[in-house]
């Protein structure tokens, strides 16, 4: 899984969303060197919710990359500290869902060697 600092993710946000969506790969965002949240592709999020048997309500993030860039730190705080899950859009389509690291680890436990 790719890991990016918050500022790097903010600067390259369009590319991060495209990679998450097109390559079906989660991206971890860090804050002050510690894992903060994970961006999950929409399909993997839906599969994880089904596997966990959860019903969740997603918040919708801003519709534009510029709006998302401006609100990214606030979204990360809501997800990390309040347990929110936020759907992000790119080109009018869902591109990623922001989830907490704990939720991600529960949904997709690390492979054991």
N, C-alpha and C positions, 0 to 999 in steps of 0.2 A: 504494500500500500504506500502510495506517495504521501509524503508529509511536507507541509509548507507552513512557514511562519505567517501570522495574520497579515502583516504588511505585504509580503510577497503574494499571498493569495488575493489581496485587495488590488494590487497593481495588475496582476495577470488574471483577473476574475473571469473574463470572457473565455479565455483558453482553459481555465480550470473547469468551468461548467461544461464546455464542449468535450473535454477529455472524460469527465465523469459520465456524461450522457452517452457519448459515442463509443467509448471503450469499456463501458460497464464496470468501471473501476472506482472503488471508494478513495477519497482523499481526506487525510487527516489534517486539520488546521491546528497549529500550536499557538499558544500565547505565553510569552516569557519563557519559552523553552519547554513548556509542558503541554501535553495533548489536551486540547480544549473540546473540539467537536469533530465529527466525521461527516463529510458530504457523501451521501449514498445515491447511486443511480436509482431512479424511480422504480424500475422493475425489481431490483434487489430489495428495495425497501418494502414493496408490496409482498414479495415472497417471504421476507423475514416476519412481517406482521402476520401473515397467514400461518407460518410455522409456529409462531409464538401464541397464536390464538387470541391476539389482542384486537381490540377495536380502538383506533386512535383518531384523534381529530387533528388535522394539520392546519397550521396557520399558513397563509400565503404571504410570501415576501414581496418586495417591490417588483413591478413588471419590467423595469429597465435595469440594465447593468449599472448605469450611473446611479440610479436610486439605490440599488443593492450595495454598491460600493460605499455609498454614504451611510448606510444603515448596518453594514456588516458587523461591526463591533457590538452594536446593540443586539443584533440577532444572536450572535455567539453567546452573549451574556444570558439572554432569555433561555437558550437551549441548555447551556452549561449549568446554570444555577436555578432555573425554574422548571426544567424538564420539558420545555416546549419542543415541538418538532415543526420545522418550517420548510415548506415547499418553495423552491426557487425555480424561476422560469427563465428561459432563453429562447428568443425567436417565437414567443407565444406558446411554447410547449414546456411541460415540466422537464427540468434539467437535472435537478438533484433535490434530495431531502436532507436537511441538516438535523442530525441526531446527536445525542450525548455519547461520549466515549463508552460510558457504562452500558447504555442501551445497545450500542453496536457490539460490544463484547458479549452481551447476553444473546443477541440475535445471531452473531457470526463468531462463535468461539474460535480462538486461535487453534490452528492445527497442531497436534502433538507429534513430536518426532519419534 
